[in-house]
Amino acid sequence: MEFCQKCGGIIMLKEGKAACASCGARINKKLKIEAGEKITQHRTVAIINEDAENIYPVVDMICPKCKNKKAYFWTTQTRASDESETKFYKCVKCKHTWRKYR
């Protein structure tokens, strides 16, 4: 940042010429504009294995898509609280997901 010698205002570039923003005095010297950033810390990216985090129980259920006989399941309350839960299944082989209402 450059400052005006007369009033101490900030020197701005207007139409390729340097001038004081406060008093308007023109500056004849060439301004050098520099910008830089130094990164010292490198971030690592974690790779998530979806199968390693799968904690759902496996049951005997035939997949409607690939006819595999094993699937994960979990339950969620999708309707009113006085109605039964919805049971979701996910095929172990093809990862197809479907649901069954009780």
VOVEX-528671 format. One record per residue (C-alpha): residue number from 0; x, y, z. Coordinates in nm, 4 decimals, always signed. Layout:
VOVEX-528671
+-----+----------+----------+----------+
| num |       xx |       yy |       zz |
+-----+----------+----------+----------+
| NUM |        X |        Y |        Z |
...
+-----+----------+----------+----------+
end
This chain:
VOVEX-528671
+-----+----------+----------+----------+
| num |       xx |       yy |       zz |
+-----+----------+----------+----------+
|   0 |  +0.0000 |  +0.0000 |  +0.0000 |
|   1 |  +0.1324 |  +0.3408 |  -0.0967 |
|   2 |  +0.0551 |  +0.6689 |  +0.0827 |
|   3 |  +0.0445 |  +1.0283 |  -0.0491 |
|   4 |  +0.3458 |  +1.2462 |  +0.0438 |
|   5 |  +0.1241 |  +1.5578 |  +0.0747 |
|   6 |  -0.1778 |  +1.4484 |  +0.2803 |
|   7 |  -0.1052 |  +1.0880 |  +0.3819 |
|   8 |  -0.4046 |  +0.9524 |  +0.1869 |
|   9 |  -0.4070 |  +0.6207 |  +0.0071 |
|  10 |  -0.2708 |  +0.6091 |  -0.3484 |
|  11 |  -0.5204 |  +0.4536 |  -0.5916 |
|  12 |  -0.4853 |  +0.3488 |  -0.9544 |
|  13 |  -0.7332 |  +0.5192 |  -1.1871 |
|  14 |  -0.7231 |  +0.4521 |  -1.5603 |
|  15 |  -0.3648 |  +0.3310 |  -1.5353 |
|  16 |  -0.2457 |  +0.6419 |  -1.3471 |
|  17 |  -0.1688 |  +0.6683 |  -0.9759 |
|  18 |  -0.3429 |  +0.9428 |  -0.7754 |
|  19 |  -0.4232 |  +1.0176 |  -0.4108 |
|  20 |  -0.7773 |  +0.9193 |  -0.3122 |
|  21 |  -0.8024 |  +1.2130 |  -0.0660 |
|  22 |  -0.6425 |  +1.5158 |  -0.2320 |
|  23 |  -0.6232 |  +1.3963 |  -0.5934 |
|  24 |  -0.2489 |  +1.4585 |  -0.6294 |
|  25 |  -0.0994 |  +1.2603 |  -0.9161 |
|  26 |  +0.1971 |  +1.0365 |  -0.8523 |
|  27 |  +0.4503 |  +0.9957 |  -1.1341 |
|  28 |  +0.6306 |  +0.6859 |  -1.0060 |
|  29 |  +0.5174 |  +0.3444 |  -1.1218 |
|  30 |  +0.3360 |  +0.1407 |  -0.8607 |
|  31 |  +0.4190 |  -0.2237 |  -0.8251 |
|  32 |  +0.1239 |  -0.4426 |  -0.7351 |
|  33 |  +0.2114 |  -0.7692 |  -0.5678 |
|  34 |  -0.0034 |  -1.0435 |  -0.4264 |
|  35 |  +0.0977 |  -1.3740 |  -0.2789 |
|  36 |  +0.0019 |  -1.6507 |  -0.0448 |
|  37 |  +0.2205 |  -1.9098 |  +0.1159 |
|  38 |  +0.0679 |  -2.2401 |  +0.2195 |
|  39 |  +0.2685 |  -2.4233 |  +0.4816 |
|  40 |  +0.0227 |  -2.6879 |  +0.5965 |
|  41 |  -0.0853 |  -2.9685 |  +0.3638 |
|  42 |  -0.4240 |  -3.1217 |  +0.4285 |
|  43 |  -0.4871 |  -3.4909 |  +0.3932 |
|  44 |  -0.8126 |  -3.6265 |  +0.2594 |
|  45 |  -0.9679 |  -3.9272 |  +0.4290 |
|  46 |  -1.1129 |  -4.1994 |  +0.2087 |
|  47 |  -1.4278 |  -4.3462 |  +0.3546 |
|  48 |  -1.4999 |  -4.7117 |  +0.2946 |
|  49 |  -1.8784 |  -4.7411 |  +0.2971 |
|  50 |  -1.8707 |  -5.1147 |  +0.3727 |
|  51 |  -1.6482 |  -5.0654 |  +0.6804 |
|  52 |  -1.9032 |  -4.8335 |  +0.8432 |
|  53 |  -2.2027 |  -5.0545 |  +0.7772 |
|  54 |  -2.3218 |  -5.1608 |  +1.1214 |
|  55 |  -2.6703 |  -5.2805 |  +1.0282 |
|  56 |  -2.7715 |  -5.6428 |  +1.0977 |
|  57 |  -2.7894 |  -5.8857 |  +0.8046 |
|  58 |  -3.1067 |  -6.0910 |  +0.7629 |
|  59 |  -3.2438 |  -6.3439 |  +0.5159 |
|  60 |  -3.4465 |  -6.1331 |  +0.2706 |
|  61 |  -3.4716 |  -6.1774 |  -0.1068 |
|  62 |  -3.3726 |  -5.8695 |  -0.3043 |
|  63 |  -3.6421 |  -5.7764 |  -0.5600 |
|  64 |  -3.3757 |  -5.6544 |  -0.8044 |
|  65 |  -3.0989 |  -5.9204 |  -0.8097 |
|  66 |  -3.2650 |  -6.2034 |  -0.6090 |
|  67 |  -2.9773 |  -6.2165 |  -0.3586 |
|  68 |  -3.0856 |  -6.3718 |  -0.0266 |
|  69 |  -2.9053 |  -6.1389 |  +0.2213 |
|  70 |  -2.9872 |  -5.7778 |  +0.3109 |
|  71 |  -2.9150 |  -5.5198 |  +0.5810 |
|  72 |  -3.2134 |  -5.3687 |  +0.7600 |
|  73 |  -3.3060 |  -5.0699 |  +0.9773 |
|  74 |  -3.6289 |  -4.9150 |  +1.0966 |
|  75 |  -3.7451 |  -4.5527 |  +1.0878 |
|  76 |  -4.0598 |  -4.3782 |  +1.2045 |
|  77 |  -4.1886 |  -4.2298 |  +0.8753 |
|  78 |  -4.5565 |  -4.1919 |  +0.9621 |
|  79 |  -4.7499 |  -4.0751 |  +1.2663 |
|  80 |  -4.6265 |  -4.1916 |  +1.6049 |
|  81 |  -4.9335 |  -4.4080 |  +1.6657 |
|  82 |  -4.8557 |  -4.6139 |  +1.3513 |
|  83 |  -4.5870 |  -4.8786 |  +1.3156 |
|  84 |  -4.2330 |  -4.8126 |  +1.1925 |
|  85 |  -4.1154 |  -4.8557 |  +0.8341 |
|  86 |  -3.8519 |  -5.1243 |  +0.7842 |
|  87 |  -3.5852 |  -5.0519 |  +0.5206 |
|  88 |  -3.3727 |  -5.3188 |  +0.3539 |
|  89 |  -3.0507 |  -5.2814 |  +0.1530 |
|  90 |  -2.9151 |  -5.5679 |  -0.0542 |
|  91 |  -2.5668 |  -5.6821 |  +0.0454 |
|  92 |  -2.4748 |  -5.7580 |  -0.3172 |
|  93 |  -2.6276 |  -5.4859 |  -0.5415 |
|  94 |  -2.6974 |  -5.2163 |  -0.2746 |
|  95 |  -3.0613 |  -5.1818 |  -0.3884 |
|  96 |  -3.2783 |  -5.0297 |  -0.1132 |
|  97 |  -3.6474 |  -5.0998 |  -0.0566 |
|  98 |  -3.8955 |  -5.0746 |  +0.2280 |
|  99 |  -4.1732 |  -5.2731 |  +0.3903 |
| 100 |  -4.4517 |  -5.1334 |  +0.6026 |
| 101 |  -4.5628 |  -5.3328 |  +0.9037 |
+-----+----------+----------+----------+
end
